[in-house]
Amino acid sequence: NCHFYLAREREITHREMVEREKRFRTILTTCIEGFVSVDNDFIITEVNPAFCRMLAMGPDRIMGRSLQELTDDAGREQLNHQIQLRRSGNSSVYEIRLVRGDGKPIDCLFSASPIRDGSGRRTGSFAMVTDITARKQAEAELQQAHAELEQRVRDRTSELARANSDLQIEIGPSQFG
């Protein structure tokens, strides 16, 4: 019977969709990376536990807020640029500093893309978010160590030049000519 076959096929398809949705939810809730989704007005509509941990806030303190509320002035400027990219349909990867619930800054790497519905209309954007605070601190420490080493080399070179000059004066010009 054709009607039975079509009904059975729809049931299997629906069951597969439910299973895919469960699998997708499991991935989002257990992944190490943060996940944030925003609507077309860039109001946060969905987050995963990793993003909440990064910001030291529960989902109730994050969802419904503008992403711009979670950053500082420099971050808001950068987000304005990213909003334009998303509205143009472009994806991008960028670094931005967010502010945690306890006021501490957190450096993040966003991999952001627009979300489109079945007819191709943009319905929002999402990003996978990586906490890169430790990496940024290590980079700053490395730059500081490099600057200190460069200064020590300059100081030592200057000391050696003075010692060489003093030695030339002590020995006299006839010894070098």
C-alpha positions as CSV (number, residue, x, y, z in Angstrom):
1,N,0.0,0.0,0.0
2,C,1.5,3.3,-1.1
3,H,0.0,5.4,1.8
4,F,1.4,3.0,4.4
5,Y,4.9,3.1,2.7
6,L,4.9,7.0,2.7
7,A,3.7,7.2,6.3
8,R,6.4,4.7,7.3
9,E,9.1,6.6,5.4
10,R,8.0,9.9,7.1
11,E,8.2,8.1,10.5
12,I,11.7,6.9,9.8
13,T,12.8,10.3,8.6
14,H,11.3,12.0,11.7
15,R,13.0,9.5,13.9
16,E,16.3,10.1,12.1
17,M,15.9,13.9,12.5
18,V,15.2,13.4,16.3
19,E,18.3,11.3,16.6
20,R,20.4,13.8,14.7
21,E,19.1,16.6,16.9
22,K,20.0,14.6,20.1
23,R,23.5,13.9,18.7
24,F,24.0,17.6,17.8
25,R,22.8,18.7,21.3
26,T,25.2,16.2,22.9
27,I,28.1,17.5,20.9
28,L,27.3,21.1,21.8
29,T,26.8,20.4,25.5
30,T,30.0,18.3,25.9
31,C,32.5,20.0,23.6
32,I,35.4,21.9,25.1
33,E,34.9,24.9,22.8
34,G,32.3,27.5,23.7
35,F,29.3,28.0,21.5
36,V,27.2,31.1,21.1
37,S,24.3,31.8,18.8
38,V,22.8,35.3,18.1
39,D,19.8,36.5,16.2
40,N,19.8,39.1,13.5
41,D,20.0,41.9,16.2
42,F,23.0,40.1,17.7
43,I,21.1,39.2,20.9
44,I,22.4,35.9,22.4
45,T,19.8,33.2,21.9
46,E,21.8,30.1,22.8
47,V,25.1,29.1,24.6
48,N,26.7,25.9,25.7
49,P,28.1,25.1,29.1
50,A,31.7,25.7,27.9
51,F,30.9,29.3,27.0
52,C,29.2,29.8,30.3
53,R,32.3,28.5,32.1
54,M,34.5,30.8,30.1
55,L,32.4,33.8,31.2
56,A,31.9,32.5,34.8
57,M,28.1,33.1,34.3
58,G,25.1,30.9,34.0
59,P,23.1,30.9,30.8
60,D,20.3,33.0,32.5
61,R,22.8,35.9,32.8
62,I,24.0,35.6,29.2
63,M,21.1,34.8,27.0
64,G,18.9,37.7,26.0
65,R,21.8,40.1,26.2
66,S,23.7,41.7,23.3
67,L,27.1,40.2,22.6
68,Q,28.4,43.7,22.8
69,E,27.5,43.9,26.5
70,L,30.1,41.2,27.2
71,T,33.1,43.1,26.0
72,D,35.0,46.3,26.6
73,D,35.1,49.4,24.4
74,A,37.8,48.1,22.0
75,G,35.8,44.8,21.8
76,R,32.6,46.7,20.9
77,E,34.4,48.5,18.1
78,Q,35.6,45.1,16.8
79,L,32.2,43.6,17.1
80,N,30.7,46.4,15.1
81,H,33.0,45.4,12.3
82,Q,32.2,41.7,12.7
83,I,28.4,42.5,12.7
84,Q,28.8,44.1,9.3
85,L,30.7,41.1,8.0
86,R,28.0,38.7,9.2
87,R,25.2,40.9,7.7
88,S,27.1,40.7,4.4
89,G,27.0,36.9,4.7
90,N,30.7,36.5,5.5
91,S,32.4,34.2,8.0
92,S,35.5,35.1,9.9
93,V,38.0,34.2,12.6
94,Y,39.0,36.9,15.0
95,E,40.4,37.5,18.5
96,I,38.4,39.6,21.0
97,R,38.5,40.3,24.7
98,L,35.3,39.5,26.7
99,V,34.6,40.4,30.3
100,R,33.7,37.6,32.6
101,G,30.9,37.9,35.2
102,D,33.5,38.5,37.9
103,G,34.9,41.5,35.9
104,K,38.1,39.7,34.7
105,P,39.0,39.9,31.1
106,I,39.2,36.8,28.9
107,D,40.9,36.7,25.5
108,C,38.9,34.6,23.0
109,L,39.2,33.4,19.5
110,F,35.8,33.5,17.7
111,S,35.2,31.4,14.5
112,A,31.9,33.0,13.4
113,S,29.5,32.3,10.6
114,P,26.0,33.5,9.5
115,I,23.1,31.1,9.9
116,R,20.6,30.9,7.0
117,D,17.2,29.3,6.8
118,G,16.0,26.9,4.1
119,S,15.3,29.8,1.7
120,G,18.7,31.4,2.2
121,R,17.7,34.3,4.5
122,R,20.1,35.1,7.3
123,T,18.5,34.3,10.6
124,G,21.4,35.0,12.9
125,S,25.0,34.0,13.4
126,F,26.9,31.5,15.6
127,A,30.5,31.2,16.8
128,M,32.7,28.5,18.2
129,V,34.8,30.2,20.9
130,T,38.2,29.3,22.3
131,D,39.7,30.7,25.4
132,I,43.1,31.9,24.4
133,T,43.9,33.9,27.6
134,A,46.8,31.6,28.6
135,R,48.3,31.8,25.1
136,K,48.1,35.6,25.1
137,Q,49.7,35.7,28.5
138,A,52.5,33.4,27.3
139,E,53.0,35.6,24.2
140,A,53.3,38.7,26.4
141,E,55.7,37.0,28.8
142,L,57.8,35.9,25.8
143,Q,57.8,39.4,24.4
144,Q,58.9,40.8,27.8
145,A,61.7,38.2,28.1
146,H,62.8,39.0,24.5
147,A,62.9,42.8,25.3
148,E,64.8,42.1,28.6
149,L,67.3,40.0,26.7
150,E,67.8,42.6,24.0
151,Q,68.4,45.2,26.7
152,R,71.0,43.0,28.4
153,V,72.8,42.5,25.1
154,R,72.8,46.3,24.6
155,D,74.1,46.8,28.1
156,R,76.8,44.2,27.7
157,T,77.9,45.5,24.3
158,S,78.2,49.0,25.9
159,E,80.2,47.6,28.8
160,L,82.5,45.7,26.4
161,A,83.0,48.9,24.2
162,R,83.9,50.9,27.4
163,A,86.3,48.2,28.5
164,N,87.9,48.0,25.0
165,S,88.2,51.8,25.0
166,D,89.8,51.8,28.5
167,L,92.2,49.1,27.4
168,Q,93.2,51.0,24.3
169,I,94.0,54.1,26.4
170,E,96.0,52.0,28.9
171,I,98.1,50.3,26.2
172,G,98.5,53.4,24.2
173,P,98.0,54.1,20.5
174,S,101.4,52.7,19.4
175,Q,100.3,49.2,20.1
176,F,97.4,49.3,17.7
177,G,98.8,51.1,14.8
